[in-house]
Amino acid sequence: MKLLVTLSLLATAAVGAVAADLGIDVTLPVECERQTQSGDKIFVHYRGTLQSNGQKFDASYDRGAPFSFVLGRGSVIKGWDTGLLNMCIGEKRTLTVPPEFGYGQRSIGPIPAGSTLIFETELIGIDGVPKPETISNIKAPRLLPSDIEVSCTI
């Protein structure tokens, strides 16, 4: 029995060491009063590609309509349920979804088993939340040469 428990712990540790994290890169940050929450019905435009070769496997842009689903209910891959939380309307993110947050070791259509997926996403709307009249992008402060103070001690 002790050997079985030890082997089980070793297997769990090995799987944990191999598991990759979900990558969330905010490519167009936006300020807003209401971010996405679990339970929201959201509308998202996306483009999905394979990390291995850059091949596009799907895109809502090609259909001319955003994809809608209820966030946090497990109706999409875990990478989306997690990676699209706390997002503002108009915000864009690139999600790097390892197999553990995607389709795992299953092949799905043009997606080979064990694939890491890249999704370029844009939040178009949240059901029941008015779309803001203007979308305020967050910009890094612009430094002018006169803003920089240089000192040198000899």
C-alpha positions in Angstrom: 0.0 0.0 0.0 2.8 2.4 0.9 4.5 1.7 -2.5 1.2 2.6 -4.3 0.8 5.9 -2.4 4.5 6.8 -3.2 4.1 6.0 -6.9 0.9 8.0 -7.0 2.6 11.0 -5.4 5.5 10.7 -7.8 3.2 10.6 -10.8 1.3 13.7 -9.5 4.5 15.6 -9.1 5.7 14.6 -12.6 2.4 15.8 -14.2 2.6 19.1 -12.2 6.1 19.7 -13.4 5.1 19.3 -17.0 2.0 21.4 -16.8 2.3 24.8 -18.4 0.6 28.0 -17.3 -2.0 29.9 -19.3 -0.5 33.0 -20.9 -2.5 36.2 -20.9 -1.0 39.1 -22.8 -3.2 42.3 -22.8 -2.4 43.8 -26.2 -4.9 46.6 -26.0 -5.7 47.6 -22.4 -8.9 49.5 -21.8 -10.3 51.3 -18.7 -13.8 50.5 -17.7 -16.2 50.5 -14.8 -17.5 47.0 -15.4 -15.3 44.0 -16.2 -16.3 40.5 -17.2 -17.3 38.2 -14.4 -18.2 34.5 -14.1 -21.8 34.1 -15.2 -21.7 36.9 -17.8 -22.8 36.2 -21.3 -20.0 37.7 -23.4 -19.4 38.4 -27.1 -15.9 37.8 -28.3 -14.2 38.1 -31.7 -11.2 35.8 -32.0 -8.6 34.2 -34.2 -7.2 30.8 -33.2 -3.8 29.5 -34.4 -1.5 26.6 -33.6 1.6 27.7 -31.7 3.6 24.9 -33.4 3.3 26.3 -37.0 1.0 29.4 -36.9 -1.7 27.7 -38.9 -5.1 29.3 -38.3 -7.8 26.8 -37.3 -10.7 29.1 -36.6 -11.8 32.7 -36.5 -15.0 34.5 -35.7 -13.8 37.4 -37.9 -14.2 35.1 -40.9 -17.9 34.6 -40.1 -18.5 38.3 -39.5 -20.0 37.8 -36.1 -18.6 37.5 -32.6 -18.8 34.2 -30.6 -21.1 34.3 -27.5 -21.1 32.1 -24.4 -21.6 32.3 -20.7 -18.2 32.8 -18.9 -17.2 30.4 -16.2 -19.8 27.7 -17.0 -17.4 25.2 -18.7 -19.1 25.6 -22.1 -15.7 26.6 -23.6 -12.1 25.5 -23.0 -10.7 26.4 -19.5 -8.2 28.8 -21.2 -11.1 31.0 -22.3 -13.1 30.7 -19.0 -10.0 31.9 -17.1 -8.3 34.1 -19.7 -11.3 36.3 -20.5 -12.2 37.1 -16.9 -11.8 40.8 -15.7 -11.8 42.1 -19.3 -13.3 45.4 -20.4 -15.4 46.0 -23.6 -13.0 46.9 -26.4 -10.0 45.2 -24.7 -7.8 42.8 -26.7 -5.8 39.9 -25.3 -3.7 37.2 -26.7 -4.1 33.9 -24.9 -1.5 31.2 -25.0 -3.4 28.1 -24.1 -1.4 25.0 -23.2 -3.1 21.6 -23.7 -4.1 21.4 -20.0 -6.3 24.6 -20.5 -7.4 23.6 -24.1 -8.2 20.2 -25.6 -5.6 18.1 -23.8 -4.5 15.0 -25.6 -7.6 14.9 -27.8 -7.6 15.8 -31.5 -10.4 18.2 -32.4 -10.9 18.9 -36.1 -7.7 20.6 -37.4 -6.2 20.8 -33.9 -3.8 18.0 -33.2 -3.7 16.3 -29.7 -1.5 18.0 -27.2 -1.5 21.4 -29.0 -0.7 24.7 -27.5 -3.2 27.3 -29.0 -2.9 31.0 -29.5 -6.1 33.1 -29.5 -6.1 36.7 -30.4 -9.3 37.9 -28.6 -11.4 41.1 -28.5 -14.3 41.6 -26.1 -17.1 43.1 -28.1 -19.8 43.1 -25.4 -21.3 41.9 -22.1 -25.0 41.0 -22.2 -26.9 43.5 -20.1 -24.0 46.0 -19.9 -24.3 49.1 -22.0 -21.4 49.5 -24.5 -19.5 52.6 -23.5 -19.9 55.6 -25.9 -16.1 55.9 -25.9 -13.5 53.3 -25.2 -10.5 54.6 -23.2 -7.3 52.8 -24.0 -4.7 52.9 -21.3 -1.5 54.3 -22.6 1.9 54.3 -21.1 3.0 57.8 -20.1 5.1 59.4 -22.8 8.4 60.7 -21.5 10.0 63.7 -23.2 13.7 64.4 -22.9 12.9 67.3 -20.6 11.2 64.9 -18.2 14.3 62.9 -17.6 16.7 64.0 -15.0 20.3 62.7 -15.2 22.8 63.0 -12.5 26.4 61.9 -12.3 28.7 61.8 -9.3 32.5 61.6 -9.7 
